Amino acid sequence: MRVILALAPIALLAACGFNGTDRYAEEGQTSEAQADSNLADAMHSRDGETIENDIPDSEERPMMQAQVVLDRRGFGPGVIDGKMGMSTRNALEGFQEATGLTVTGELDEATTQALGEWKDIPATRVVTIPEDWGDYNYQKMPEDPADKAALDKLGYETLDERLAERFHTTVEVLKMLNPNGRPAGAPAAELDGGVTTTPTATASAASTPTARATASASPTASPTAGATGDAKAAALAEAPTSVFRPGQQIRVPNIGGDAIAEGSVEDDNWQRTLVELGVGSEQPEVAKVIVSKSKGTLRAYDADDKLIALFTVTSGSSKFPLPLGNWNIVGKAFNPPYSYDPEVLGKSGTDGKTHQFPAGPNSPVGVVWIDLSKEHYGIHGTPAPETIGRAESSGCVRLTNWDAARLAQMVSTKTKVEFIA
């Protein structure tokens, strides 16, 4: 029988505004038996498999291929977009240090040669969006804190946003990889009565907000079920339409390491979150974490003091500076709620009241909270992955949701944390 250790709620965070009431998971638990050996979704990576009717990419994408490999190795390039940016430079520096190369932060000849070990991993692959993605109640996030608090879940606004997060990229990159709604490299669309048909003409009826409003409830399918009438109606009425749709074949960045091992995740909701983010359940153990304010990085080391992972982060601000020093991890809250306090956060133009936001990928703290011994501070995700390393935080350490979820699988209460200038 599965046992969950229930701990007292985390104290209200003066900086990040987090009020964790989720349960911490007791180490060493296993989930109920599952039939499949890989519990990831149908879009999981299939390295080494021969894919029938595969569609070769229309071009080589060396920078994206490097980002894909770095992401798989634990050196997160942030958003995978095929461009050299700050996060990719940080990832290259981490990879170079870990492999004994000269640290340049560039995709130089020596680094290209070292990454060549994974040359058989293409930059992209073609997947089919699951049909059941049409059963999710995509909704526009309201601006008013009271309306946001009235929702049942801070879920994805569109299928496009959900798809981009699943493959560690942006909607713009997905559009680039699928010109005219077809995977790059696919044969030209067939003509039907003189009109070119494409898979992205409109969202299918099953994926429209009104059709989904009556869908059966599930942990991932009804974010508005518990909302007040006005807030729910407003969210559904303003739900943006998506470019992509369920059942559509599209090209995506070829992220890997997304396998979910049977019995490896003790929390069913957290397992679903890992699947949503394309993050595998098996991750290396981290003994020490060092967050550098000046470099904007989180470096993870194993028990032998070897660098095994690096992620770009946003950490602190002038109002809420990063608390330099040594700290411990006291617990983890998966899919936590969030306490919005305008006075603490310096927010004006609101009703001045504190609101409890529900959990979800669009929560201000993302999908996970790693609680630190420094009161009011933690490491967490974000609803805006493209801002990591650029925008300020409210004192805490913020990562992309997928990097935060991966880190949460690596660390424990035994992991030491150091914040440095």
C-alpha positions as CSV (number, residue, x, y, z in Angstrom):
1,M,0.0,0.0,0.0
2,R,1.3,3.5,-0.9
3,V,1.9,5.8,2.1
4,I,2.2,9.6,1.7
5,L,3.9,11.6,4.5
6,A,1.8,14.6,5.2
7,L,3.7,17.6,6.6
8,A,2.6,20.9,7.9
9,P,2.0,23.6,5.3
10,I,5.1,25.7,4.4
11,A,5.1,29.2,5.9
12,L,3.9,32.0,3.7
13,L,6.7,33.2,1.5
14,A,7.4,36.9,1.9
15,A,9.4,36.9,-1.4
16,C,7.8,34.5,-3.7
17,G,4.3,34.4,-2.3
18,F,4.1,30.6,-2.1
19,N,1.9,28.9,0.5
20,G,2.5,25.2,0.0
21,T,-0.2,23.0,1.2
22,D,0.6,20.0,-1.0
23,R,2.0,16.9,0.6
24,Y,5.7,16.1,0.6
25,A,6.5,12.6,-0.8
26,E,8.2,10.1,1.4
27,E,11.3,8.8,-0.2
28,G,11.4,5.2,-1.5
29,Q,7.7,4.9,-2.3
30,T,6.5,3.1,-5.4
31,S,3.3,3.6,-7.4
32,E,0.7,0.9,-8.1
33,A,1.7,-1.6,-10.8
34,Q,1.3,-0.4,-14.4
35,A,1.1,-2.7,-17.4
36,D,3.4,-0.7,-19.7
37,S,7.2,-0.6,-19.4
38,N,7.2,3.1,-20.4
39,L,4.4,5.2,-19.0
40,A,5.2,8.3,-21.1
41,D,2.7,9.5,-23.7
42,A,2.5,8.3,-27.3
43,M,4.9,11.1,-28.4
44,H,7.9,9.8,-26.4
45,S,11.3,9.5,-28.0
46,R,12.0,6.3,-29.9
47,D,15.7,6.3,-30.3
48,G,17.1,3.4,-32.2
49,E,13.6,2.3,-33.5
50,T,12.8,2.1,-37.2
51,I,9.8,4.4,-37.8
52,E,7.5,3.5,-40.6
53,N,6.7,6.3,-43.1
54,D,9.2,8.5,-41.4
55,I,9.5,12.0,-42.8
56,P,13.1,13.2,-43.1
57,D,13.6,16.9,-42.2
58,S,14.0,19.4,-45.0
59,E,17.2,20.7,-43.7
60,E,20.1,20.1,-41.2
61,R,19.8,22.0,-37.9
62,P,23.2,21.7,-36.3
63,M,22.5,24.2,-33.4
64,M,19.1,22.6,-32.6
65,Q,20.8,19.2,-32.7
66,A,23.4,20.4,-30.2
67,Q,20.6,21.8,-28.0
68,V,18.7,18.5,-28.1
69,V,21.8,16.5,-27.1
70,L,22.7,19.0,-24.3
71,D,19.2,18.9,-23.0
72,R,19.3,15.1,-22.9
73,R,22.7,15.2,-21.1
74,G,21.3,17.4,-18.4
75,F,22.9,20.7,-19.5
76,G,19.7,22.6,-20.2
77,P,19.8,25.0,-23.2
78,G,16.5,26.6,-21.9
79,V,14.0,26.9,-24.8
80,I,15.2,24.8,-27.8
81,D,15.1,27.1,-30.7
82,G,18.1,26.4,-32.9
83,K,19.8,29.7,-31.9
84,M,22.8,30.5,-29.8
85,G,21.6,32.4,-26.8
86,M,22.5,32.8,-23.1
87,S,21.0,29.5,-22.0
88,T,22.7,27.6,-24.8
89,R,26.0,29.2,-24.0
90,N,25.7,28.3,-20.4
91,A,24.8,24.7,-21.3
92,L,27.8,24.5,-23.6
93,E,30.1,25.8,-20.8
94,G,28.7,23.1,-18.5
95,F,29.1,20.3,-21.0
96,Q,32.7,21.5,-21.8
97,E,33.6,21.6,-18.1
98,A,32.1,18.2,-17.4
99,T,33.9,16.6,-20.3
100,G,37.3,18.2,-19.8
101,L,37.2,20.5,-22.7
102,T,38.4,24.1,-22.8
103,V,35.4,26.2,-21.6
104,T,34.5,28.6,-24.3
105,G,30.7,28.6,-24.3
106,E,30.9,28.2,-28.1
107,L,30.0,25.3,-30.4
108,D,33.7,25.1,-31.4
109,E,35.4,22.3,-33.2
110,A,36.4,20.3,-30.1
111,T,32.9,20.6,-28.7
112,T,31.3,19.6,-32.0
113,Q,33.6,16.6,-32.1
114,A,32.6,15.6,-28.5
115,L,28.9,16.0,-29.3
116,G,29.5,13.9,-32.4
117,E,29.1,10.9,-30.2
118,W,25.4,11.5,-30.4
119,K,25.3,12.4,-34.1
120,D,22.7,9.7,-34.7
121,I,20.2,11.6,-32.7
122,P,18.5,13.9,-35.2
123,A,17.5,17.5,-34.3
124,T,13.8,16.8,-34.8
125,R,11.3,14.1,-35.1
126,V,7.7,13.8,-36.3
127,V,4.9,12.9,-33.9
128,T,1.2,12.7,-33.9
129,I,-0.7,14.9,-31.4
130,P,-2.9,12.5,-29.3
131,E,-6.6,12.7,-29.9
132,D,-7.3,13.0,-26.2
133,W,-5.6,16.4,-26.2
134,G,-8.9,17.6,-27.5
135,D,-10.5,16.8,-24.1
136,Y,-8.5,19.4,-22.2
137,N,-10.3,22.6,-21.3
138,Y,-7.8,25.1,-22.6
139,Q,-8.6,28.6,-21.2
140,K,-7.2,32.1,-21.2
141,M,-5.7,33.0,-17.8
142,P,-7.6,36.0,-16.3
143,E,-5.6,39.0,-15.3
144,D,-7.6,39.8,-12.2
145,P,-6.2,37.8,-9.1
146,A,-9.7,37.2,-7.8
147,D,-10.8,35.6,-11.1
148,K,-7.6,33.6,-11.2
149,A,-8.2,32.3,-7.7
150,A,-11.7,31.2,-8.6
151,L,-10.5,28.7,-11.2
152,D,-9.9,25.1,-10.4
153,K,-6.5,24.9,-12.2
154,L,-4.0,27.3,-13.8
155,G,-3.7,25.1,-16.8
156,Y,-2.5,25.6,-20.4
157,E,-4.2,28.4,-22.4
158,T,-3.9,26.6,-25.7
159,L,-3.0,23.3,-27.2
160,D,-0.1,25.1,-28.8
161,E,1.3,26.2,-25.4
162,R,1.0,22.7,-24.0
163,L,2.7,21.2,-27.1
164,A,5.6,23.7,-26.9
165,E,6.2,22.9,-23.2
166,R,6.1,19.2,-23.9
167,F,9.0,19.6,-26.3
168,H,10.9,22.3,-24.5
169,T,10.4,25.0,-27.1
170,T,8.1,27.8,-28.2
171,V,5.0,28.0,-30.3
172,E,7.0,30.1,-32.8
173,V,9.6,27.4,-33.2
174,L,6.8,24.8,-33.8
175,K,5.3,26.9,-36.5
176,M,8.8,27.3,-38.1
177,L,9.2,23.5,-38.1
178,N,5.8,23.0,-39.6
179,P,5.4,25.5,-42.5
180,N,1.8,25.7,-43.7
181,G,0.8,23.3,-40.9
182,R,2.9,20.4,-42.3
183,P,6.1,18.9,-41.0
184,A,9.1,20.4,-42.8
185,G,10.2,17.9,-45.4
186,A,6.6,16.5,-45.9
187,P,5.3,16.1,-49.5
188,A,3.2,19.1,-50.7
189,A,-0.4,19.1,-49.5
190,E,-2.9,17.4,-51.8
191,L,-5.3,19.5,-53.8
192,D,-9.0,19.0,-53.1
193,G,-11.2,20.8,-55.6
194,G,-8.4,23.3,-56.3
195,V,-7.9,24.2,-52.6
196,T,-4.8,23.1,-50.9
197,T,-5.7,21.2,-47.8
198,T,-3.5,21.4,-44.6
199,P,-3.9,19.9,-41.2
200,T,-4.2,23.3,-39.5
201,A,-7.1,25.0,-41.1
202,T,-9.0,25.4,-37.8
203,A,-9.2,23.7,-34.5
204,S,-11.4,20.6,-34.5
205,A,-14.8,20.7,-33.0
206,A,-13.7,18.4,-30.2
207,S,-11.0,20.9,-29.2
208,T,-13.2,24.0,-29.0
209,P,-13.9,25.4,-25.5
210,T,-17.7,25.0,-25.9
211,A,-17.4,21.3,-26.9
212,R,-14.9,20.6,-24.1
213,A,-17.1,22.3,-21.5
214,T,-19.2,19.1,-21.2
215,A,-16.2,16.7,-21.3
216,S,-16.0,14.2,-18.4
217,A,-13.8,15.4,-15.5
218,S,-10.3,14.1,-15.1
219,P,-7.2,15.5,-13.3
220,T,-5.9,17.0,-16.6
221,A,-9.2,17.8,-18.4
222,S,-11.3,20.2,-16.5
223,P,-9.5,23.3,-15.1
224,T,-12.8,25.3,-14.9
225,A,-14.8,22.6,-13.1
226,G,-14.6,24.3,-9.7
227,A,-14.6,27.9,-10.9
228,T,-17.4,30.3,-10.1
229,G,-19.9,30.8,-12.9
230,D,-18.6,34.3,-14.0
231,A,-15.0,33.3,-13.9
232,K,-15.5,30.1,-15.7
233,A,-17.7,31.6,-18.4
234,A,-15.2,34.4,-19.0
235,A,-12.2,32.0,-19.2
236,L,-14.0,29.8,-21.7
237,A,-15.3,32.7,-23.8
238,E,-11.8,34.1,-24.1
239,A,-9.9,30.9,-24.7
240,P,-7.5,31.5,-27.6
241,T,-7.7,29.2,-30.6
242,S,-4.7,26.9,-31.5
243,V,-2.8,26.5,-34.7
244,F,-2.3,22.8,-34.1
245,R,-4.9,20.2,-33.3
246,P,-5.4,16.7,-32.0
247,G,-4.5,14.0,-34.5
248,Q,-2.2,16.3,-36.5
249,Q,1.2,15.1,-37.5
250,I,3.9,17.7,-36.7
251,R,7.7,18.1,-36.5
252,V,9.1,18.8,-33.0
253,P,12.5,19.1,-31.3
254,N,13.8,15.6,-30.7
255,I,14.0,15.8,-26.9
256,G,14.7,12.5,-25.1
257,G,15.1,11.1,-21.6
258,D,11.3,11.2,-21.3
259,A,10.7,7.6,-20.2
260,I,8.6,7.0,-17.1
261,A,9.7,3.8,-15.4
262,E,7.0,1.5,-14.0
263,G,6.6,2.0,-10.2
264,S,9.2,4.9,-10.1
265,V,6.8,7.8,-9.2
266,E,4.8,7.7,-6.0
267,D,2.4,10.5,-6.9
268,D,0.0,9.9,-9.7
269,N,-0.5,13.6,-10.4
270,W,3.2,14.3,-10.4
271,Q,3.7,11.4,-12.9
272,R,1.2,13.0,-15.2
273,T,3.1,16.3,-14.9
274,L,6.4,14.6,-15.8
275,V,4.7,13.2,-18.9
276,E,3.3,16.6,-19.8
277,L,6.8,18.1,-19.6
278,G,8.6,15.3,-21.4
279,V,10.7,14.6,-18.3
280,G,11.8,11.1,-17.4
281,S,11.4,9.6,-14.0
282,E,15.0,8.3,-13.8
283,Q,17.5,11.1,-13.0
284,P,21.0,11.1,-11.4
285,E,21.3,11.8,-7.7
286,V,22.6,15.3,-6.8
287,A,24.7,15.9,-3.7
288,K,25.3,19.6,-4.0
289,V,23.6,22.5,-5.9
290,I,25.4,25.9,-6.5
291,V,23.4,28.8,-7.7
292,S,25.4,31.7,-9.1
293,K,23.8,35.1,-9.1
294,S,26.3,36.7,-11.5
295,K,26.3,33.8,-14.0
296,G,22.6,33.1,-13.7
297,T,23.2,29.3,-13.4
298,L,22.3,26.4,-11.2
299,R,25.1,23.8,-11.2
300,A,24.4,20.3,-9.8
301,Y,27.2,18.0,-8.6
302,D,27.2,14.3,-7.7
303,A,28.8,12.8,-4.6
304,D,32.2,12.8,-6.3
305,D,31.9,16.5,-6.9
306,K,31.5,16.0,-10.6
307,L,29.3,18.4,-12.5
308,I,26.4,16.4,-13.9
309,A,23.8,19.1,-14.7
310,L,23.5,22.8,-15.3
311,F,20.4,25.0,-15.9
312,T,20.0,28.7,-16.5
313,V,18.0,30.4,-13.8
314,T,16.5,33.7,-12.8
315,S,17.5,34.5,-9.2
316,G,16.5,37.5,-7.1
317,S,16.1,41.2,-7.7
318,S,17.1,44.5,-6.1
319,K,14.0,44.3,-3.9
320,F,14.3,40.6,-3.1
321,P,18.0,39.7,-3.4
322,L,19.3,36.1,-3.6
323,P,20.2,35.1,0.0
324,L,23.8,34.2,-0.3
325,G,25.0,31.4,1.9
326,N,24.5,27.6,2.5
327,W,21.1,26.1,2.8
328,N,19.4,22.7,3.0
329,I,16.4,21.3,1.1
330,V,13.6,20.6,3.6
331,G,11.0,19.2,1.2
332,K,9.4,19.2,-2.2
333,A,5.8,20.2,-3.1
334,F,4.5,18.9,-6.5
335,N,1.9,21.0,-8.3
336,P,1.6,23.4,-5.4
337,P,-0.9,26.2,-4.8
338,Y,0.3,29.8,-4.6
339,S,-0.6,32.5,-2.1
340,Y,-0.9,35.9,-3.9
341,D,-0.2,38.8,-1.6
342,P,-0.1,42.1,-3.4
343,E,1.4,43.9,-0.5
344,V,4.3,41.5,-0.3
345,L,4.8,41.4,-4.0
346,G,4.5,45.2,-4.4
347,K,1.5,44.8,-6.8
348,S,-0.8,47.8,-7.2
349,G,-4.1,48.1,-9.1
350,T,-5.6,45.0,-7.4
351,D,-8.3,44.6,-4.8
352,G,-5.5,44.5,-2.1
353,K,-6.6,41.1,-0.9
354,T,-4.6,37.9,-0.6
355,H,-5.7,35.2,-2.9
356,Q,-5.0,31.5,-3.0
357,F,-4.2,30.5,-6.6
358,P,-4.8,26.8,-7.7
359,A,-2.0,24.7,-9.0
360,G,-1.0,24.3,-12.6
361,P,1.7,24.9,-15.2
362,N,0.7,28.6,-15.4
363,S,1.0,29.1,-11.7
364,P,3.5,31.8,-10.7
365,V,5.7,29.1,-9.2
366,G,5.1,26.6,-12.0
367,V,4.8,22.9,-11.3
368,V,7.1,22.3,-8.4
369,W,8.4,24.0,-5.2
370,I,11.7,22.9,-3.7
371,D,11.6,24.3,-0.2
372,L,14.8,25.6,1.4
373,S,15.9,26.0,5.0
374,K,16.1,29.8,4.3
375,E,12.6,30.9,5.4
376,H,10.4,32.1,2.5
377,Y,12.8,30.9,-0.3
378,G,12.7,28.0,-2.7
379,I,13.6,26.8,-6.2
380,H,10.6,26.5,-8.5
381,G,9.2,26.6,-12.1
382,T,7.6,29.4,-14.2
383,P,4.7,30.0,-16.5
384,A,7.0,31.9,-18.9
385,P,10.0,29.8,-19.9
386,E,11.3,32.3,-22.4
387,T,12.0,34.8,-19.6
388,I,14.4,32.6,-17.7
389,G,17.7,34.4,-17.2
390,R,16.2,37.7,-18.4
391,A,13.5,38.8,-16.0
392,E,13.9,39.3,-12.3
393,S,12.4,37.0,-9.7
394,S,10.9,37.8,-6.3
395,G,13.9,36.5,-4.5
396,C,13.6,32.8,-5.3
397,V,15.4,30.7,-7.9
398,R,13.2,30.2,-11.0
399,L,13.7,27.6,-13.9
400,T,11.7,26.5,-16.8
401,N,9.0,24.0,-15.7
402,W,10.8,21.1,-17.4
403,D,14.1,21.9,-15.8
404,A,12.5,22.4,-12.4
405,A,10.7,19.1,-12.7
406,R,14.0,17.4,-13.7
407,L,15.9,19.0,-10.8
408,A,13.1,17.9,-8.4
409,Q,13.8,14.3,-9.5
410,M,17.5,14.7,-8.7
411,V,17.6,16.4,-5.3
412,S,16.5,15.2,-1.8
413,T,16.7,16.5,1.7
414,K,20.4,15.2,1.7
415,T,21.3,17.7,-1.1
416,K,23.3,20.8,0.0
417,V,22.5,24.1,-1.6
418,E,24.8,27.1,-1.9
419,F,23.9,30.6,-3.2
420,I,26.9,32.6,-4.4
421,A,27.4,36.0,-5.9
